[in-house]
Amino acid sequence: MDLKKKLSEKALTLTELLTVIAIIMILAGIVIVNLRGGQDSARDSTRIKDAQQIVNLLEEYYLKNDSYPEPSASSNEEGDNNNWLQLQTAIGSLPRDPFFETDKKDIYYYTYCVGGEGNQEYVFMARLERENKAVLDSSYKKKDFGECICTQETGPPYIYCIKNP
């Protein structure tokens, strides 16, 4: 009898067990919602890193050729004769937006615009999912530059542009 009494004192009641399960489910829901926002931020971090990588490749190209490559290009173009592939041939392997192979590739993509006398200027543009004030404040936004429209409307997408110095 003592053993049975001790076991029943240590066991959880059905109400306590259901309460613990409910708390765990609430916490799991909060974690899942926060992870979804983290995926947006991770994709935007990839976009910013890709932009810096492409800008470095463009500057290397300029040092070798005294101009930036033609033609202007967008990473969501498809087919063998698209400008993004031509740009890739000129400066090396280029990343595409994390959404390239999804139905959002026409919303989130990279654009490179070349211009100025003798192709001495360019703008590289990426579209971000989240409003990152520090990044967007450093973004070039003085004027439209060919297909690269660097003025911000309401987002998302949020426009992030880098213009050569």
Residue frames as a rotation matrix with the C-alpha (Angstrom) as fourth column:
MET 1
0.564 0.826 0.000 0.00
0.826 -0.564 0.000 0.00
0.000 0.000 -1.000 0.00
ASP 2
0.388 -0.504 -0.771 2.82
0.179 -0.780 0.600 2.42
-0.904 -0.371 -0.212 0.75
LEU 3
-0.664 -0.670 0.333 4.34
0.413 0.043 0.910 1.79
-0.623 0.741 0.249 -2.69
LYS 4
-0.165 0.699 0.696 1.05
0.963 -0.038 0.267 2.53
0.213 0.714 -0.667 -4.45
LYS 5
0.750 0.440 -0.494 0.59
0.584 -0.792 0.181 5.73
-0.312 -0.424 -0.850 -2.45
LYS 6
-0.026 -0.855 -0.518 4.13
0.148 -0.515 0.844 6.92
-0.989 -0.055 0.140 -3.26
LEU 7
-0.704 -0.219 0.676 3.64
0.656 0.164 0.737 6.24
-0.272 0.962 0.028 -6.99
SER 8
0.222 0.879 0.421 0.36
0.945 -0.300 0.128 8.13
0.239 0.370 -0.898 -7.11
GLU 9
0.645 -0.053 -0.762 1.94
0.378 -0.845 0.378 11.14
-0.664 -0.532 -0.526 -5.37
LYS 10
-0.385 -0.893 -0.235 4.70
0.108 -0.297 0.949 11.30
-0.917 0.339 0.211 -8.02
ALA 11
-0.474 0.245 0.846 2.44
0.866 0.302 0.398 10.93
-0.158 0.921 -0.356 -11.06
LEU 12
-0.964 0.189 -0.187 0.92
-0.224 -0.956 0.188 13.85
-0.143 0.223 0.964 -12.97
THR 13
-0.148 0.973 0.178 -2.80
0.200 0.206 -0.958 14.24
-0.969 -0.107 -0.225 -13.15
LEU 14
-0.017 0.236 0.972 -4.50
0.981 0.193 -0.030 14.42
-0.194 0.952 -0.235 -16.53
THR 15
0.923 0.384 -0.008 -5.06
0.379 -0.916 -0.130 18.17
-0.057 0.117 -0.991 -16.12
GLU 16
0.453 -0.837 -0.307 -1.39
-0.264 -0.455 0.851 18.79
-0.852 -0.304 -0.426 -15.38
LEU 17
-0.325 -0.563 0.760 -0.34
0.528 0.559 0.640 16.69
-0.785 0.609 0.116 -18.35
LEU 18
0.349 0.546 0.762 -2.68
0.937 -0.221 -0.271 18.57
0.020 0.808 -0.588 -20.72
THR 19
0.935 -0.050 -0.351 -1.40
0.034 -0.973 0.229 21.90
-0.353 -0.226 -0.908 -19.37
VAL 20
0.007 -1.000 0.016 2.21
-0.076 0.016 0.997 20.90
-0.997 -0.008 -0.076 -20.07
ILE 21
-0.278 -0.050 0.959 1.30
0.855 0.442 0.271 19.77
-0.437 0.896 -0.080 -23.61
ALA 22
0.739 0.609 0.288 -0.54
0.674 -0.675 -0.301 23.06
0.011 0.416 -0.909 -24.28
ILE 23
0.691 -0.557 -0.461 2.46
-0.218 -0.768 0.602 25.10
-0.689 -0.316 -0.652 -23.10
ILE 24
-0.318 -0.832 0.454 4.81
0.241 0.392 0.888 23.08
-0.917 0.392 0.076 -25.32
MET 25
0.041 0.410 0.911 2.51
0.986 0.131 -0.104 23.62
-0.162 0.902 -0.399 -28.33
ILE 26
0.943 0.288 -0.165 2.36
0.277 -0.957 -0.086 27.38
-0.183 0.035 -0.982 -27.73
LEU 27
0.309 -0.912 -0.268 6.16
-0.291 -0.360 0.886 27.61
-0.905 -0.196 -0.377 -27.47
ALA 28
-0.362 -0.403 0.841 6.56
0.610 0.579 0.540 25.50
-0.705 0.708 0.036 -30.64
GLY 29
0.517 0.641 0.567 4.21
0.855 -0.348 -0.386 27.86
-0.050 0.684 -0.728 -32.50
ILE 30
0.867 -0.264 -0.422 6.23
-0.145 -0.945 0.293 30.89
-0.476 -0.193 -0.858 -31.42
VAL 31
-0.110 -0.976 0.186 9.48
-0.067 0.194 0.979 29.25
-0.992 0.096 -0.087 -32.55
ILE 32
-0.147 0.106 0.984 8.04
0.886 0.456 0.083 28.32
-0.439 0.884 -0.161 -35.97
VAL 33
0.856 0.492 0.161 6.80
0.515 -0.778 -0.360 31.87
-0.052 0.391 -0.919 -36.59
ASN 34
0.641 -0.682 -0.353 10.21
-0.379 -0.681 0.627 33.31
-0.667 -0.268 -0.695 -35.64
LEU 35
-0.229 -0.737 0.636 12.04
0.301 0.567 0.767 30.82
-0.926 0.366 0.092 -37.86
ARG 36
0.376 0.450 0.810 10.00
0.906 0.007 -0.424 31.91
-0.196 0.893 -0.405 -40.87
GLY 37
0.992 -0.057 -0.109 11.17
-0.066 -0.995 -0.075 35.50
-0.104 0.082 -0.991 -40.38
GLY 38
0.259 -0.958 0.121 14.70
-0.292 0.042 0.955 34.21
-0.921 -0.283 -0.269 -40.03
GLN 39
0.027 -0.195 0.980 14.51
0.792 0.603 0.098 32.60
-0.610 0.774 0.170 -43.46
ASP 40
0.867 0.309 0.392 13.64
0.483 -0.716 -0.504 35.99
0.124 0.626 -0.769 -45.01
SER 41
0.788 -0.609 -0.093 16.61
-0.483 -0.704 0.521 37.58
-0.383 -0.366 -0.848 -43.28
ALA 42
0.060 -0.787 0.614 18.91
0.124 0.616 0.778 34.74
-0.990 0.030 0.134 -44.36
ARG 43
0.321 0.110 0.941 17.87
0.924 0.182 -0.337 35.15
-0.209 0.977 -0.043 -48.01
ASP 44
0.984 0.027 0.178 18.43
0.066 -0.973 -0.219 38.92
0.167 0.227 -0.959 -47.77
SER 45
0.485 -0.871 0.074 21.87
-0.400 -0.145 0.905 38.33
-0.778 -0.469 -0.419 -46.26
THR 46
0.002 -0.431 0.902 22.64
0.655 0.682 0.325 36.06
-0.755 0.590 0.284 -49.21
ARG 47
0.697 0.328 0.638 21.48
0.709 -0.450 -0.543 38.79
0.109 0.831 -0.546 -51.60
ILE 48
0.922 -0.382 -0.056 23.72
-0.351 -0.891 0.289 41.40
-0.160 -0.247 -0.956 -49.96
LYS 49
0.146 -0.892 0.427 26.69
-0.132 0.411 0.902 39.01
-0.980 -0.188 -0.058 -50.00
ASP 50
0.197 -0.001 0.980 25.99
0.872 0.457 -0.175 38.17
-0.448 0.889 0.091 -53.66
ALA 51
0.957 0.196 0.214 25.84
0.273 -0.860 -0.432 41.89
0.100 0.472 -0.876 -54.50
GLN 52
0.611 -0.789 -0.060 29.27
-0.553 -0.480 0.681 42.46
-0.566 -0.383 -0.730 -52.95
GLN 53
-0.021 -0.601 0.799 30.69
0.298 0.759 0.579 39.45
-0.954 0.250 0.163 -54.79
ILE 54
0.457 0.270 0.847 29.34
0.878 0.015 -0.478 40.67
-0.142 0.963 -0.230 -58.14
VAL 55
0.990 -0.132 -0.046 30.59
-0.135 -0.989 -0.056 44.22
-0.038 0.061 -0.997 -57.52
ASN 56
0.268 -0.948 0.175 34.07
-0.360 0.070 0.930 42.82
-0.894 -0.312 -0.323 -56.81
LEU 57
-0.031 -0.227 0.973 33.95
0.717 0.674 0.180 40.84
-0.697 0.703 0.142 -60.08
LEU 58
0.807 0.379 0.454 32.84
0.589 -0.583 -0.560 43.95
0.052 0.719 -0.694 -61.97
GLU 59
0.816 -0.552 -0.173 35.74
-0.449 -0.793 0.412 45.95
-0.365 -0.259 -0.894 -60.53
GLU 60
-0.033 -0.822 0.568 38.21
0.067 0.565 0.822 43.21
-0.997 0.065 0.036 -61.49
TYR 61
0.287 0.228 0.930 36.78
0.906 0.251 -0.341 43.27
-0.311 0.941 -0.135 -65.02
TYR 62
0.990 0.135 0.029 37.17
0.138 -0.953 -0.270 47.05
-0.008 0.272 -0.962 -65.14
LEU 63
0.451 -0.890 -0.069 40.82
-0.413 -0.277 0.867 46.88
-0.791 -0.363 -0.493 -64.08
LYS 64
-0.254 -0.545 0.799 41.54
0.420 0.682 0.599 44.48
-0.871 0.488 0.056 -66.96
ASN 65
-0.172 0.332 0.928 39.39
0.982 0.137 0.133 46.14
-0.083 0.933 -0.349 -69.65
ASP 66
-0.946 -0.253 -0.204 39.06
0.263 -0.964 -0.024 49.84
-0.191 -0.077 0.979 -68.72
SER 67
-0.486 0.873 0.041 35.25
-0.759 -0.445 0.476 49.63
0.434 0.201 0.878 -68.96
TYR 68
-0.428 0.440 0.790 32.42
-0.525 0.591 -0.613 47.62
-0.736 -0.677 -0.022 -67.47
PRO 69
-0.914 0.008 0.406 30.90
0.277 0.743 0.609 44.70
-0.296 0.669 -0.681 -69.39
GLU 70
-0.388 0.840 -0.378 27.90
-0.916 -0.395 0.062 45.03
-0.097 0.371 0.924 -71.68
PRO 71
-0.379 0.650 0.659 25.00
-0.019 -0.717 0.697 44.44
0.925 0.251 0.284 -71.82
SER 72
-0.470 0.381 0.796 22.73
-0.881 -0.249 -0.401 45.25
0.046 -0.890 0.453 -68.92
ALA 73
-0.526 0.208 -0.824 21.22
-0.092 0.950 0.299 42.06
0.845 0.233 -0.481 -67.51
SER 74
0.093 0.583 0.807 18.74
-0.985 -0.066 0.162 40.59
0.148 -0.810 0.568 -65.05
SER 75
-0.797 -0.537 0.275 19.24
-0.589 0.791 -0.162 37.28
-0.130 -0.291 -0.948 -63.24
ASN 76
-0.141 0.809 0.571 15.68
-0.222 0.536 -0.814 36.10
-0.965 -0.242 0.104 -63.87
GLU 77
0.187 0.144 -0.972 16.26
-0.976 -0.087 -0.201 35.87
-0.114 0.986 0.124 -67.64
GLU 78
0.275 -0.050 0.960 16.11
-0.133 0.987 0.089 32.36
-0.952 -0.152 0.264 -69.08
GLY 79
0.985 0.103 0.139 17.38
0.105 0.281 -0.954 30.63
-0.138 0.954 0.265 -72.20
ASP 80
0.355 -0.917 0.184 20.79
0.894 0.390 0.221 30.30
-0.275 0.086 0.958 -73.80
ASN 81
-0.194 -0.444 0.875 20.98
0.768 -0.623 -0.146 33.82
0.610 0.644 0.462 -75.26
ASN 82
0.807 0.582 -0.093 20.12
0.515 -0.619 0.593 35.84
0.288 -0.527 -0.800 -72.18
ASN 83
0.482 -0.598 0.640 22.20
-0.267 -0.796 -0.543 38.79
0.835 0.090 -0.543 -71.03
TRP 84
0.721 -0.216 0.659 22.90
-0.663 0.066 0.746 37.30
-0.204 -0.974 -0.095 -67.59
LEU 85
0.763 -0.460 0.455 24.75
0.457 0.881 0.124 34.41
-0.458 0.114 0.882 -69.22
GLN 86
0.555 -0.572 0.604 26.68
0.474 -0.379 -0.795 36.90
0.684 0.727 0.061 -71.37
LEU 87
0.556 -0.326 0.764 27.60
-0.667 -0.723 0.177 38.85
0.495 -0.608 -0.620 -68.25
GLN 88
0.802 -0.234 0.549 28.63
-0.274 0.673 0.687 35.59
-0.531 -0.702 0.475 -66.57
THR 89
0.710 -0.567 0.418 30.85
0.700 0.500 -0.510 34.78
0.080 0.654 0.752 -69.55
ALA 90
0.488 -0.506 0.711 32.48
0.030 -0.805 -0.593 38.20
0.872 0.311 -0.378 -69.22
ILE 91
0.083 -0.453 0.887 33.18
-0.817 -0.541 -0.200 38.27
0.571 -0.708 -0.415 -65.48
GLY 92
-0.874 -0.452 -0.178 32.92
-0.292 0.782 -0.551 34.68
0.388 -0.430 -0.815 -64.23
SER 93
-0.515 0.680 -0.522 30.44
0.660 0.703 0.265 32.60
0.547 -0.208 -0.811 -62.29
LEU 94
-0.725 0.355 0.591 27.51
-0.472 -0.880 -0.051 34.67
0.502 -0.316 0.805 -61.06
PRO 95
-0.869 0.492 -0.049 25.02
0.355 0.551 -0.755 33.82
-0.344 -0.674 -0.654 -58.33
ARG 96
-0.482 0.820 0.309 21.30
0.091 -0.304 0.948 34.10
0.871 0.485 0.072 -58.88
ASP 97
-0.299 0.468 0.832 18.70
-0.875 -0.481 -0.044 35.22
0.380 -0.741 0.553 -56.36
PRO 98
-0.890 -0.055 0.452 17.69
-0.312 0.796 -0.519 32.52
-0.331 -0.603 -0.726 -53.84
PHE 99
0.018 0.978 0.208 14.20
-0.199 0.208 -0.958 32.53
-0.980 -0.024 0.199 -55.40
PHE 100
-0.560 -0.289 -0.776 15.49
-0.752 -0.214 0.623 31.96
-0.346 0.933 -0.098 -58.97
GLU 101
-0.891 0.189 -0.414 13.90
-0.100 0.805 0.584 28.53
0.443 0.562 -0.698 -59.39
THR 102
-0.610 0.750 -0.257 10.57
0.613 0.240 -0.753 29.44
-0.502 -0.617 -0.606 -57.77
ASP 103
0.142 0.773 0.618 7.42
0.958 -0.263 0.110 31.29
0.247 0.577 -0.779 -58.75
LYS 104
0.774 0.112 -0.623 8.85
0.392 -0.857 0.334 34.42
-0.497 -0.502 -0.708 -57.06
LYS 105
-0.165 -0.952 0.259 11.73
0.852 -0.005 0.524 34.81
-0.498 0.308 0.811 -59.55
ASP 106
-0.128 0.167 0.978 9.93
0.751 -0.627 0.206 37.71
0.647 0.761 -0.045 -61.24
ILE 107
0.910 0.387 0.151 9.73
0.174 -0.684 0.708 39.59
0.377 -0.618 -0.690 -57.93
TYR 108
0.693 -0.716 0.092 13.16
-0.314 -0.185 0.931 38.88
-0.649 -0.674 -0.353 -56.43
TYR 109
0.678 -0.547 0.490 16.11
0.734 0.489 -0.470 38.99
0.017 0.679 0.734 -58.83
TYR 110
-0.025 -0.789 -0.614 19.35
0.437 -0.561 0.703 40.84
-0.899 -0.251 0.358 -59.52
THR 111
0.860 0.224 0.458 19.78
0.509 -0.351 -0.786 43.50
-0.016 0.909 -0.416 -62.20
TYR 112
-0.159 -0.941 -0.299 23.00
0.622 -0.330 0.710 44.94
-0.766 -0.073 0.638 -63.59
CYS 113
0.870 0.423 0.254 22.88
0.470 -0.557 -0.685 48.16
-0.148 0.715 -0.683 -65.62
VAL 114
-0.228 -0.973 -0.044 25.83
0.810 -0.215 0.545 49.62
-0.540 0.088 0.837 -67.46
GLY 115
0.749 0.502 0.433 25.99
0.658 -0.639 -0.398 53.12
0.076 0.583 -0.809 -68.90
GLY 116
0.567 -0.532 -0.628 27.83
-0.059 -0.788 0.613 56.39
-0.821 -0.311 -0.479 -69.12
GLU 117
0.698 -0.374 -0.611 30.31
-0.713 -0.282 -0.642 57.36
0.068 0.883 -0.464 -71.77
GLY 118
-0.154 -0.800 -0.580 32.38
-0.694 0.505 -0.513 54.31
0.703 0.323 -0.633 -72.68
ASN 119
0.559 0.486 -0.671 30.56
0.107 0.761 0.640 52.12
0.822 -0.429 0.374 -70.14
GLN 120
-0.526 -0.823 0.214 32.29
-0.028 -0.235 -0.972 53.82
0.850 -0.518 0.100 -67.22
GLU 121
-0.570 0.411 0.711 29.35
-0.821 -0.284 -0.495 53.49
-0.002 -0.866 0.500 -64.82
TYR 122
-0.515 0.524 -0.678 27.15
0.108 0.825 0.555 50.71
0.850 0.213 -0.481 -63.51
VAL 123
-0.231 0.492 0.839 24.45
-0.971 -0.168 -0.169 50.05
0.058 -0.854 0.517 -60.96
PHE 124
-0.759 0.089 -0.645 23.80
0.058 0.996 0.070 46.64
0.648 0.016 -0.761 -59.43
MET 125
-0.304 0.770 0.561 20.36
-0.907 -0.414 0.076 46.14
0.291 -0.486 0.824 -57.94
ALA 126
-0.848 0.171 -0.501 18.91
0.274 0.952 -0.138 43.45
0.453 -0.254 -0.854 -55.68
ARG 127
-0.025 0.909 0.417 15.43
-0.534 -0.364 0.763 43.21
0.845 -0.204 0.494 -54.24
LEU 128
-0.934 -0.357 0.015 15.17
-0.166 0.397 -0.903 42.47
0.317 -0.846 -0.430 -50.51
GLU 129
-0.241 0.875 -0.419 12.28
0.527 0.481 0.701 40.85
0.815 -0.052 -0.577 -48.64
ARG 130
0.395 0.329 -0.858 12.66
0.918 -0.181 0.353 42.74
-0.039 -0.927 -0.374 -45.38
GLU 131
0.744 -0.109 0.659 13.14
0.041 -0.977 -0.208 46.41
0.666 0.182 -0.723 -44.67
ASN 132
0.344 -0.755 -0.558 16.69
0.936 0.232 0.263 46.55
-0.069 -0.613 0.787 -43.34
LYS 133
0.969 0.192 -0.153 17.21
0.192 -0.981 -0.012 50.21
-0.152 -0.018 -0.988 -42.50
ALA 134
0.302 -0.933 -0.195 21.01
-0.166 -0.253 0.953 50.05
-0.939 -0.255 -0.231 -42.19
VAL 135
-0.423 -0.445 0.789 21.39
0.634 0.477 0.609 48.39
-0.647 0.758 0.080 -45.60
LEU 136
0.307 0.646 0.699 18.76
0.950 -0.247 -0.189 50.46
0.051 0.723 -0.689 -47.38
ASP 137
0.860 -0.034 -0.509 20.15
0.117 -0.958 0.261 53.73
-0.497 -0.284 -0.820 -46.00
SER 138
-0.125 -0.983 -0.135 23.50
-0.149 -0.116 0.982 52.91
-0.981 0.143 -0.132 -47.62
SER 139
0.014 0.221 0.975 21.80
0.824 0.550 -0.137 52.06
-0.567 0.805 -0.174 -50.92
TYR 140
-0.952 -0.295 -0.078 22.29
0.171 -0.729 0.662 54.26
-0.252 0.618 0.745 -53.99
LYS 141
-0.108 0.985 0.138 19.01
0.894 0.156 -0.419 56.08
-0.434 0.078 -0.897 -54.66
LYS 142
-0.550 -0.201 -0.810 19.80
0.074 -0.978 0.193 59.28
-0.832 0.046 0.553 -56.52
LYS 143
-0.146 0.490 -0.859 18.28
-0.918 -0.392 -0.068 58.49
-0.370 0.778 0.507 -59.92
ASP 144
0.768 0.357 0.532 17.04
-0.081 0.877 -0.473 55.78
-0.636 0.320 0.703 -62.19
PHE 145
-0.229 -0.921 -0.315 19.84
-0.739 -0.046 0.672 54.20
-0.633 0.387 -0.670 -64.18
GLY 146
-0.754 0.022 -0.656 18.59
-0.542 0.543 0.641 52.41
0.370 0.840 -0.397 -67.29
GLU 147
0.035 0.768 -0.639 16.58
-0.044 0.640 0.767 49.36
0.998 0.001 0.056 -66.22
CYS 148
-0.465 -0.268 -0.844 17.83
0.797 0.290 -0.531 49.80
0.387 -0.919 0.079 -62.67
ILE 149
0.165 0.616 0.770 15.18
-0.034 -0.777 0.629 51.84
0.986 -0.130 -0.107 -60.92
CYS 150
-0.537 -0.598 -0.594 16.76
0.551 0.284 -0.785 52.63
0.638 -0.749 0.177 -57.57
THR 151
-0.615 0.415 0.670 13.98
-0.652 -0.746 -0.137 54.74
0.443 -0.521 0.729 -56.10
GLN 152
-0.968 0.203 -0.146 12.03
0.250 0.790 -0.559 53.01
0.002 -0.578 -0.816 -53.36
GLU 153
-0.210 0.964 0.160 8.32
-0.515 -0.249 0.821 52.59
0.831 0.090 0.549 -53.57
THR 154
0.297 0.329 0.897 6.43
-0.938 0.276 0.210 50.73
-0.178 -0.903 0.390 -50.89
GLY 155
-0.553 -0.571 -0.606 7.86
-0.653 0.750 -0.111 47.27
0.517 0.334 -0.788 -50.36
PRO 156
-0.223 -0.904 0.365 8.42
-0.104 0.395 0.913 44.45
-0.969 0.166 -0.182 -50.35
PRO 157
0.369 -0.905 -0.210 10.46
0.909 0.399 -0.122 44.09
0.195 -0.146 0.970 -52.40
TYR 158
0.800 -0.266 -0.539 12.80
0.048 -0.866 0.498 46.69
-0.599 -0.424 -0.679 -50.98
ILE 159
0.876 -0.430 0.216 15.27
0.234 -0.013 -0.972 48.02
0.421 0.903 0.089 -53.57
TYR 160
0.591 -0.789 -0.164 18.98
0.102 -0.129 0.986 47.80
-0.800 -0.600 0.005 -52.75
CYS 161
0.928 -0.265 0.261 21.35
0.237 -0.118 -0.964 49.42
0.286 0.957 -0.047 -55.29
ILE 162
0.297 -0.910 -0.288 25.12
0.410 -0.151 0.900 49.69
-0.862 -0.385 0.328 -55.46
LYS 163
0.993 -0.053 0.103 26.62
0.067 -0.459 -0.886 52.21
0.095 0.887 -0.453 -57.88
ASN 164
0.249 -0.968 -0.027 30.28
0.929 0.247 -0.274 52.24
0.272 0.043 0.961 -58.79
PRO 165
0.163 -0.232 -0.959 32.20
0.678 -0.680 0.280 55.07
-0.717 -0.696 0.046 -57.17
